[in-house]
Amino acid sequence: MMKYALLGDLHSSVEDTKAVLAHIEHCAPSAKIIGLGDLYECNIGKRKAETARDLPMKKAAHIPKDFVPLVTFPSVRGNQEERIMLVTGREDFEHLPEKMIIAGAVIMHGHQWKWTKNWLPILPKTEPPLLFFGHSHMAGLYRKKKRLPIEYGEPVLLKKKRYGINAGAVWGAREWVLYDSDARTVTFMKAD
């Protein structure tokens, strides 16, 4: 049986990340943890990043020393990591892939596709058909361009159809998703 704990949008938050990792250890100690990107926080906004170059890492990113040891799991690259590399000229996050494929699912951050004004994702068709992502900081289960209702802690059985699953944000909300690939369930979780 393969279980995955998927978490994203940590944005260098030490306390929120510690809380979520402790919650994962308590609820699903055997789950493989995978990051959905935006692990780190870029201090440079989108507009300024269009022209800012060769900035020192300390100016470009907020990366507390006690945050780095918490990130021991594989992850995809988010827009924050891309922006940090752009404005510093460094390749610190180049090793993080844009997407990963796990049992029955694709993992991407979510900045690669368009979103509506109301932050509904315009999801790409992927193979496999389950797509886990983050980016908007809003946990959600999507099917046929609609957001379906979710309840924290309640497993949702996924039919053999196409779904988008936004794990929400670690930073500020302390959200994550437990995915059981054998049972084909997702459980939206929230740490205290």
KABEL-V541404 format. One record per residue. N is the residue number from 1. D_CENTER is the distance of its C-alpha to the mean C-alpha in Angstrom with 2 decimals. Layout:
<<N:D_CENTER> <N:D_CENTER>>
//
This chain:
<<1:22.58> <2:18.99> <3:16.30> <4:12.63> <5:10.55> <6:6.85> <7:4.95> <8:2.60> <9:5.27> <10:7.89> <11:10.27> <12:12.79> <13:13.67> <14:15.85> <15:17.01> <16:13.87> <17:12.24> <18:15.65> <19:15.90> <20:12.76> <21:13.79> <22:17.29> <23:16.39> <24:14.81> <25:18.00> <26:20.14> <27:18.82> <28:17.80> <29:19.20> <30:19.44> <31:15.87> <32:14.17> <33:11.04> <34:8.31> <35:5.35> <36:2.56> <37:4.65> <38:6.74> <39:7.93> <40:11.27> <41:13.17> <42:15.54> <43:18.82> <44:20.04> <45:19.53> <46:19.22> <47:22.99> <48:24.11> <49:21.86> <50:23.98> <51:26.90> <52:25.91> <53:26.32> <54:27.01> <55:25.82> <56:25.74> <57:22.39> <58:23.45> <59:23.90> <60:20.84> <61:18.14> <62:17.87> <63:17.32> <64:19.32> <65:21.16> <66:20.15> <67:16.38> <68:16.67> <69:18.02> <70:15.10> <71:12.76> <72:14.63> <73:12.14> <74:11.24> <75:8.11> <76:7.86> <77:9.00> <78:7.85> <79:10.80> <80:11.44> <81:12.19> <82:14.22> <83:16.10> <84:16.93> <85:18.39> <86:20.22> <87:21.95> <88:22.81> <89:23.83> <90:22.29> <91:20.23> <92:18.37> <93:15.01> <94:16.82> <95:16.36> <96:12.61> <97:12.77> <98:11.65> <99:11.12> <100:11.81> <101:13.96> <102:14.31> <103:17.00> <104:17.24> <105:13.80> <106:11.94> <107:8.34> <108:7.56> <109:5.59> <110:8.24> <111:10.67> <112:12.90> <113:14.56> <114:16.58> <115:16.04> <116:19.07> <117:20.53> <118:19.35> <119:15.66> <120:16.00> <121:14.17> <122:16.76> <123:15.11> <124:16.51> <125:18.43> <126:16.96> <127:18.69> <128:17.92> <129:17.57> <130:14.46> <131:11.30> <132:7.83> <133:5.40> <134:4.22> <135:6.70> <136:9.50> <137:8.74> <138:10.73> <139:10.27> <140:12.34> <141:14.03> <142:15.60> <143:18.74> <144:21.24> <145:19.89> <146:20.09> <147:17.89> <148:19.13> <149:19.77> <150:17.72> <151:18.93> <152:17.15> <153:18.45> <154:20.02> <155:19.17> <156:19.14> <157:20.98> <158:19.75> <159:22.77> <160:23.03> <161:21.72> <162:18.87> <163:15.87> <164:12.59> <165:10.25> <166:7.77> <167:6.48> <168:7.33> <169:7.15> <170:8.45> <171:10.66> <172:13.57> <173:12.71> <174:11.77> <175:9.95> <176:8.45> <177:9.69> <178:12.52> <179:13.35> <180:16.96> <181:17.75> <182:21.48> <183:21.85> <184:19.36> <185:17.94> <186:14.74> <187:15.01> <188:13.06> <189:13.50> <190:14.13> <191:15.57> <192:18.75>>
//
